[in-house]
């Protein structure tokens, strides 16, 4: 999907996985028409009357809001793009160099202005989206991921696509725990450890296995050496990607609490 207008229907009515879990169009419209805050906001945007609360207007409202969610005022942005050399600490600056080093190779998947190789924009030389297996699982010793969690493989059924996911943006990453596509790693420290060893090992449970030996793992997940002081500066860099202006913008707050 390349348009928000198309994608927004998936969480509302999709069944794999169930997100909002709406059974029908009328179910969600009935809910909105009974909600006093929604009545006021739809009237303000689309005109008075119950008919203003319809699926087309709902989609317009959702995607208009989503397109306003631009985070580009973190300390790192002010440092790197705004010319304020003191916007981030000396530790964070060292962490940036480490992040972009060939030793850690973070930038290969989390590069560019949005710290992701899954971003599509008009200046791209080509538009193919990248997917990566990070060695998070290796259940059977042959590369298997949990059966309900195989990503590209679920569509293609090709063995080499097992566990291949898009790399998310790292913007505001310090605020978005837990981590990885399934939330199975709790902290940024643990994420760094996962990549340090070149893939996670689970010693017990139904998903036990040695992730670093996953045969379909990305070539960039090879492991690396890192000292405790280097971990601290890398974390300082990742924390510098938090955009306080964005996360505290009242325009993005819950309208029911205003």
C-alpha positions in Angstrom: 0.0 0.0 0.0 1.3 3.4 -0.9 -1.5 5.7 0.2 -2.8 6.3 3.8 -6.3 6.4 2.5 -6.0 2.7 1.6 -4.0 1.7 4.6 -6.3 3.2 7.2 -9.0 0.7 6.5 -6.7 -2.2 7.5 -6.5 -1.5 11.3 -10.3 -0.7 11.4 -11.6 -3.8 9.7 -8.6 -6.2 9.4 -8.7 -9.6 10.9 -5.0 -10.7 10.6 -4.2 -9.3 13.0 -7.2 -7.8 14.7 -6.5 -4.2 15.7 -9.6 -2.0 16.2 -11.7 -5.1 15.5 -14.6 -3.2 13.9 -17.0 -5.7 12.3 -18.7 -3.3 9.9 -18.8 0.3 8.7 -22.0 0.9 10.6 -20.5 -0.2 13.9 -17.8 2.4 13.9 -20.1 5.2 12.5 -22.7 4.4 15.2 -20.0 4.7 17.8 -18.8 8.0 16.5 -22.3 9.4 16.1 -23.1 8.7 19.8 -19.9 10.3 21.0 -20.4 14.0 21.9 -16.7 15.0 21.2 -16.8 13.3 17.8 -20.1 15.1 17.0 -18.5 18.5 17.7 -15.3 17.8 15.8 -16.9 16.3 12.7 -19.4 19.3 12.6 -16.4 21.7 12.8 -14.6 19.9 10.0 -17.3 18.8 7.7 -20.5 20.6 8.7 -23.4 19.9 11.1 -25.6 16.9 11.0 -25.3 13.2 11.5 -24.6 12.6 7.8 -21.3 14.4 8.2 -20.0 11.4 10.2 -19.5 9.0 7.3 -16.7 6.7 6.2 -15.2 9.0 3.6 -15.0 11.9 6.1 -13.6 9.6 8.8 -10.8 8.5 6.4 -10.1 12.2 5.5 -9.9 13.1 9.1 -7.5 10.2 10.0 -5.1 10.7 7.2 -5.1 14.5 7.6 -4.0 14.0 11.2 -1.4 11.3 10.3 0.1 13.7 7.7 0.6 16.3 10.4 2.8 14.0 12.5 6.1 15.3 11.4 8.9 15.0 14.0 12.0 17.0 13.0 13.0 19.1 15.9 15.0 16.7 18.1 18.3 17.9 19.6 20.0 15.8 16.9 18.1 17.7 14.2 19.1 21.0 15.6 22.7 19.8 15.8 23.0 18.1 12.4 20.6 20.2 10.3 20.1 23.4 12.3 23.7 24.3 12.8 23.6 24.3 16.6 26.7 22.5 17.5 25.9 22.4 21.2 22.4 20.9 20.7 23.7 17.5 21.7 26.3 16.5 24.2 29.9 15.4 23.3 28.9 11.9 24.3 26.0 11.9 21.8 28.4 13.2 19.1 30.7 10.3 19.8 27.7 8.0 19.7 26.7 9.3 16.3 30.1 8.4 14.9 29.9 5.0 16.4 26.4 4.5 15.0 27.7 5.3 11.5 30.8 3.2 11.8 31.4 0.1 9.7 32.1 -1.8 13.0 28.5 -1.5 14.2 26.8 -1.1 10.8 23.6 0.4 12.3 23.4 3.0 9.5 22.9 0.4 6.8 19.3 -0.3 7.9 18.7 2.9 9.9 20.2 5.5 7.6 19.0 8.7 6.0 17.1 11.6 7.5 14.5 9.3 9.0 16.9 6.6 10.2 15.2 3.9 8.1 15.8 2.3 4.7 12.1 1.8 4.4 11.3 5.5 3.6 9.9 6.4 0.2 10.4 9.9 -1.1 10.8 11.7 -4.4 14.6 11.8 -4.3 15.1 8.0 -4.0 17.2 6.5 -6.8 14.9 3.4 -6.7 11.8 2.6 -4.6 12.3 -1.0 -3.7 11.6 -1.4 0.1 14.2 -3.4 2.1 13.4 -6.1 4.5 15.7 -7.7 7.1 16.0 -10.8 9.2 17.8 -9.7 12.4 18.3 -13.2 14.0 15.6 -12.6 16.5 14.5 -16.3 16.4 15.7 -19.6 15.1 13.2 -22.0 16.6 14.0 -25.2 14.7 17.6 -24.5 14.0 16.7 -24.0 10.3 15.6 -20.3 10.6 12.0 -20.6 11.7 10.1 -17.7 13.3 6.9 -18.1 15.3 4.2 -19.3 12.9 2.1 -16.1 13.3 5.1 -13.8 13.0 6.9 -14.5 9.8 6.4 -11.2 7.9 7.4 -11.4 4.2 7.4 -15.2 4.3 3.7 -15.1 5.1 3.1 -13.5 1.7 5.7 -15.2 -0.5 6.1 -18.6 1.3 9.8 -18.4 0.2 12.1 -19.9 2.9 14.6 -17.1 2.5 11.9 -14.5 3.3 11.4 -16.0 6.8 11.5 -13.3 9.5 12.3 -10.4 7.1 10.8 -7.1 8.4 11.1 -3.4 7.5 13.5 -1.4 9.6 11.5 1.2 11.6 12.5 4.8 12.1 14.7 5.5 15.1 13.1 8.9 15.7 11.8 9.1 19.3 13.1 5.6 19.8 13.8 6.1 23.5 10.0 6.5 24.0 8.8 3.5 22.1 9.7 0.4 24.2 9.4 -2.5 24.0 11.4 -3.1 20.9 11.7 -5.2 17.7 8.7 -5.9 15.5 6.9 -8.0 18.2 8.0 -6.1 21.3 10.0 -9.0 22.5 13.0 -6.9 23.7 12.3 -4.6 26.7 15.1 -2.0 26.6 17.5 -0.2 24.3 20.4 -1.8 26.3 19.0 -5.2 25.4 18.6 -4.2 21.8 22.3 -3.2 21.6 23.2 -6.6 23.2 21.1 -8.4 20.6 23.1 -6.8 17.8 26.4 -7.1 19.7 26.1 -10.9 19.7 24.7 -11.1 16.2 21.3 -12.5 17.1 19.4 -13.4 20.2 19.6 -16.8 21.9 16.4 -17.9 23.7 17.3 -20.8 26.1 13.8 -22.0 27.0 10.2 -21.9 25.9 8.4 -22.6 22.7 10.6 -20.1 20.8 13.9 -21.3 22.1 16.8 -21.2 19.6 20.1 -19.6 18.6 19.2 -16.5 16.6 22.8 -15.7 15.6 22.8 -19.0 13.7 19.7 -18.2 11.7 20.6 -19.1 8.1 18.4 -16.3 6.7 19.9 -13.6 8.9 21.0 -10.3 7.2 24.7 -10.0 6.5 24.7 -6.8 8.5 23.8 -8.7 11.7 27.3 -10.2 12.2 28.0 -9.0 15.8 30.6 -6.6 17.0 32.8 -5.7 20.0 31.7 -2.7 22.1 32.9 -1.4 25.4 30.6 -0.2 28.2 31.6 3.4 27.6 30.8 3.0 23.9 27.4 1.7 24.8 26.8 4.8 26.9 27.6 7.2 24.1 25.6 5.2 21.6 22.6 5.4 24.0 23.2 9.1 24.4 23.0 9.5 20.6 19.7 7.5 20.5 18.2 9.6 23.2 19.2 12.7 21.3 16.6 11.7 18.7 13.7 12.4 21.1 11.7 15.4 19.8 10.2 17.1 22.9 8.4 19.7 20.8 6.7 16.9 18.8 5.7 14.7 21.8 4.4 17.7 23.8 2.4 19.3 21.0 -1.1 19.9 22.3 -2.5 19.4 18.8 -1.6 15.8 19.0 -3.2 15.1 22.4 -6.4 13.2 23.1 -9.3 15.6 22.2 -11.4 13.9 25.0 -9.0 15.2 27.6 -8.9 18.8 26.3 
